Amino acid sequence: MNESRSQFLKQSLWMIAATLGGGAGMALVHGSVSKLGGAQVYFQFKSLMAIFYVVGAAQGALWTLTARQTATALTHDAIQATRVGLKRSAGTVLLVMTLAGLALIPGGPALASHLKLTSVVPLWITWGLILASLLAALQRGVLQGRQDFAGLGSMSIADGLGRFASVAVILTWLGGSATGAIGGALSGTLIAMAVGFRAIRPWGVENPGSALPPGNAAPATTETLGGFWPLFLGAAALQALSQLDNLFLQAAVPEAWQKEVGSRYSPGAQVGFALSQFTVPLALVMFPKVARSTAGGEGHQAFRWTLLATVTLGGLAALGCTLLPWLPVKILLPGIPTELSAPLVPWFAWGMLAFTLANVLFSDRMAHGDFRFVPGALVLAALYGFSLWGFQDSLLRGSPAEGLQRVVQRLVLFNAALLVWAVLVSAPSRFCRRGTN
């Protein structure tokens, strides 16, 4: 498959549109939970989703590993080996989640009490959401690795809009609760999986981009689950840097602050997540192209295009949120008081820009099989956690407005440090050598 700027642009625009469609559904989920369930239920829902994001870091690892295996499988033997690896990965997921479920039986009530949940049922639904998302990650990895962005984008749209529809129906007809909200998220993931099954076609070397160009040799083997652990640790570190603030606020803030968190902090966090939907899809398009180029295919220009587009789009979005911080809250979360949430929006916007730029650099390194960034990311994640819980009293002193601003400033500080680390790791390979991919 010949690489071209127009093809990259077309695929990127589709993935941005698809991710925005799915992201709009996700945003509507948060708005629906907040409106139909109230601030307390929304706070609980955000905490459950934070558990999903942190514990579900394996989702990103499986997705990335599968995408790289698929993108570099350029011969019939390599494709067959990747199929076998996918079956093993699915079996491993089922085994690990079964063990986690057994551990949840005795430990669930204590965890539910710690998270201020009225029962253990939402935790079991979160367990199901993690299981479904891990299996869906294998589907997404295959579609991304084959550069089937039509199928990958369709899964994103189905996931987001399916969640919104499910949450709205459940909370409207069965009542507003954290159980119904997280159940809607699970339902949306199952809908996305159904779309993924339809998108995955028979896989052979006749598919576009599967055959090696003339004069190139096939890689001898494909990766195995041995590559899972650096990907898992890297994904866990990145998830921690983006989600630990929610877990900290759930566990640490006094009860009197919970409504303040729902009206001041959570809307800004959701705006930051929504802004990432403009730039993260670019890295999704870039990754299989760079990985294929390392295996003898084409794709060497994708990194430069992705980095430039991320800086441009992300910078404009962050600037807009700085000049008009109330506008994205009014659009994404109607009904939320903008005078409370707007002051934190610029912080989240610039913090998310640093995070997404680091993600582009790390994705490029992972596509090359370079995981040197992982130890530094783990150290930053550990320091971030310590900076929250270790300085809890000083962070949360004063009024809720002051305390929550200190928390988001801590988030921005560590995302900026993550970007600096990403540049230090990437520069020798990408920016300081001529003739590299």
Steps between C-alpha positions, in 0.01 A plus 500: 500500500660825387520759773379848412423815688146508360436145617634579846283812511191310390550225755579751775192710427281190512653387829460850644135503392444149635675576827308825534178308439593244761633773729177696464315191615736467796451867588125460480535204736659726759239768446220244531642347818544845652149612406305179564701370795617817671841611621545211744431231240720680247783510752466124560482433127820696436675299771389169351616613158834602650541144631418374153757726338780417744438125537412483132847619399542151362246603238745747350780245518301230323375746240852629425661156502235358267520800268878470473487125443235546232674791329831312475345167389591529133514134402266203523707336776511822700125541468441146621732555797313818588168315491636247748626782719157663500336180621755473780444862596123446520551193717735690729245780539229255602728329750624821663153651525367181653765522771416869553135408536584243765696765692207740475269257682660554845646844434208667325303621805802677650585666168138610453502655847828680427352649182181596687284266288177362640565147371758284327291466182660799320842342559390177335367693201832686483673159499283402202581828328873436539465145362298612199742787432803270508343270244391799291861623510605191304244586234612862485863394475431276200304775324762765573790278397330422170430872458130426481408836642143472375444207735702654783310828475167319489588329828575838659170647387304195613671504839429867572147524364412156634607605849298819484184325381538224757569737791208726405257208480623331820505816712166620365309174546684335788608803700819698540777304668865415453392143417288615206764743378783245493259240357437731206875523441521120487208484258670746265822295500305186409337688210844611381625140515212391279599765246861384523409141421323615184798715397764227527520329163701191396865590543755409238790638304262611227372781724633849424835565655554139611766400250857614523627734230736342248854464625411492870529199725232395743568515871588159634250501782229711653489617858349290774344589832853566622456848354184547702667597827688814391186609316287427805731686736520795263122511456449469877732793563323716242158406636613578852622844395160574346269332753653500848354843573147358481584214736672743736201734512260211555702366791635819656254789474258554788139416436408867495726547197349225283245724329774757446711239324206410276431862408854646494756228426325225302369729220850634433640147498236398248584797278866397508405148396283632219786714366720192475253357251633746242857372523512142631349364171803632313727274705267208424549554128873556540580190706446216245671701226813553709494137617467381141793716393719325759406164342584603145183681398425868459390760752806703589329839453206426734680606816585849373145558376353379828724714718433814295124445499491427874690818583276707272159358593579453867656843533202673339257307720692585816519865397124506438437351845722768653318786329146360537517246785124498558412403142607131494324439833180653366520285186605168653327518837193721477352571840835505680568847651774646283600758758621215724667276242644750249803609710648148486437440127822668372708294741349177371535611139873572517563195715326279246700656216824404678363150557394445137832626365681258729266227378599567138869471586450185706280342229777556248753330728264207565446457128877454473504254791686753716375498862770708667237755603326254734726527811485879499122500450460259792714721723291805408177311569628390841613853586164634386313263729728592790456871429123456536464272801824607667397867497128447544459747787677785323325434168152506648533784746291814461190524285398235242585741218854544630558134579370370168712751310809372680408145399463585130823701511674189630355307205630757250844501662545126465361491145754767408774288659372202298535701178854600591587134560341403168714755315816382676430137407394572142750767402806275448302272266274744323649845501877461534576247228469540130343231291295340777139401447 
